[in-house]
């Protein structure tokens, strides 16, 4: 082998080892939080999915609050068991500071007070101020906030 070929193979070996190391780091790294760097609890799509799990009927009214200065937002819809049961709730810094969660539950028709057909939940605690604002922004961008929750604001 010529000297240039030996150098080429050495260079390829170094590049290959570096690539393998990078891939190894990516594979062994923990997964990114559900909401990405701005909201570790959920994404906008997860808020809408939880609302779809609840099965928002047309004209549904619920309870909502929004406070931009405290990075706080809240929306809740609940059906009584006599109407099939179910719950949708999204909360950022409302009930408890530094917490964010979304829930969507829809009860089964045969056991409306016991079993759930659908449950979608996501939760994070220990939010930083930036994460709280990120979670609030994720809620504000959601279909369910814009079409259901905002109209329930006092």
C-alpha positions in Angstrom: 0.0 0.0 0.0 1.3 3.4 -0.8 1.7 6.1 1.8 -1.3 8.1 0.5 -3.6 5.1 0.7 -2.5 4.4 4.2 -3.4 8.0 5.1 -6.7 7.7 3.3 -7.6 4.5 5.2 -6.5 6.1 8.5 -8.6 9.2 7.8 -11.6 7.1 6.9 -11.2 5.1 10.1 -11.1 8.3 12.2 -14.2 9.6 10.5 -16.0 6.3 11.0 -15.1 6.2 14.7 -16.3 9.8 15.1 -19.6 9.0 13.3 -20.1 5.9 15.5 -19.5 8.0 18.6 -22.0 10.6 17.6 -24.6 7.9 16.8 -23.9 6.2 20.1 -24.5 9.4 22.0 -27.7 10.1 20.2 -29.0 6.6 20.8 -28.0 6.6 24.5 -29.3 10.1 25.2 -32.6 10.3 27.0 -35.6 11.2 24.9 -36.5 14.9 24.6 -39.4 15.9 26.8 -42.9 15.7 25.3 -43.3 19.4 24.7 -39.7 20.1 23.6 -37.6 22.7 25.3 -40.4 25.2 25.8 -43.0 22.9 27.4 -41.9 19.7 29.0 -45.5 18.6 29.7 -47.2 18.6 26.3 -47.3 20.0 22.7 -50.2 21.9 21.1 -51.1 18.6 19.3 -51.3 16.8 22.6 -53.7 19.3 23.9 -56.0 18.8 20.9 -55.6 15.0 21.1 -56.7 15.1 24.7 -59.8 17.1 23.8 -60.6 14.7 21.0 -60.3 11.8 23.5 -62.9 13.6 25.6 -65.1 14.0 22.5 -66.1 17.6 22.6 -69.7 17.9 21.4 -70.7 20.9 19.4 -71.6 23.9 21.6 -69.8 22.5 24.6 -69.2 25.2 27.3 -66.7 24.8 30.1 -64.6 26.8 32.5 -61.5 28.7 31.5 -59.0 31.2 32.9 -55.9 32.9 31.4 -53.3 35.1 33.0 -50.4 36.0 30.8 -48.5 37.8 33.6 -48.3 34.5 35.7 -47.9 32.2 32.7 -51.2 30.6 33.9 -53.9 29.1 31.7 -56.7 26.7 32.5 -59.6 25.0 30.7 -62.0 22.3 31.8 -65.0 20.5 30.3 -66.8 17.7 32.2 -69.8 15.6 31.3 -71.8 14.1 34.1 -72.1 10.2 34.2 -75.8 10.6 33.1 -74.5 12.1 29.8 -71.8 9.5 29.3 -69.2 11.0 31.6 -65.8 12.3 30.5 -63.3 15.0 31.2 -61.0 17.3 29.4 -58.6 19.6 31.4 -55.5 21.5 30.6 -53.8 23.4 33.4 -50.6 25.5 33.4 -49.6 27.1 36.8 -53.3 27.4 37.8 -54.1 24.9 40.5 -50.4 24.5 41.5 -47.5 26.8 40.6 -44.8 25.2 38.5 -47.0 22.4 37.1 -48.6 21.8 33.8 -50.8 18.9 32.6 -53.4 17.9 30.1 -56.0 15.1 30.5 -58.6 13.7 28.2 -60.9 10.9 29.4 -64.0 9.5 27.8 -66.0 6.9 29.8 -67.3 3.7 28.2 -71.0 3.5 27.4 -71.6 0.3 29.4 -69.9 1.4 32.6 -70.2 5.2 32.5 -69.1 5.7 36.2 -66.3 3.2 36.3 -64.2 2.4 33.2 -62.6 4.7 30.7 -62.4 4.0 27.0 -59.9 6.7 26.4 -57.3 8.2 28.6 -54.7 10.7 27.4 -52.6 12.3 30.1 -49.3 14.2 30.3 -47.8 16.0 33.3 -44.7 17.9 34.3 -43.7 19.7 37.5 -40.9 22.0 38.5 -41.5 24.3 35.5 -39.2 27.2 35.0 -40.8 30.6 34.2 -39.8 30.1 30.5 -41.4 26.6 30.4 -44.6 27.9 32.0 -44.8 30.5 29.2 -44.0 27.9 26.6 -46.8 25.6 27.9 -49.3 28.5 28.0 -48.3 29.3 24.4 -48.8 25.7 23.4 -52.4 25.9 24.8 -53.1 29.2 23.1 -52.2 27.7 19.7 -54.5 24.7 20.1 -57.7 24.2 18.2 -59.6 23.4 21.5 -58.5 26.6 23.1 -59.4 28.8 20.1 -62.7 27.0 19.4 -64.0 26.0 22.9 -62.0 27.3 25.8 -61.6 31.0 24.8 -65.4 31.3 24.5 -65.7 30.1 28.1 -63.5 32.9 29.5 -65.4 35.1 32.1 
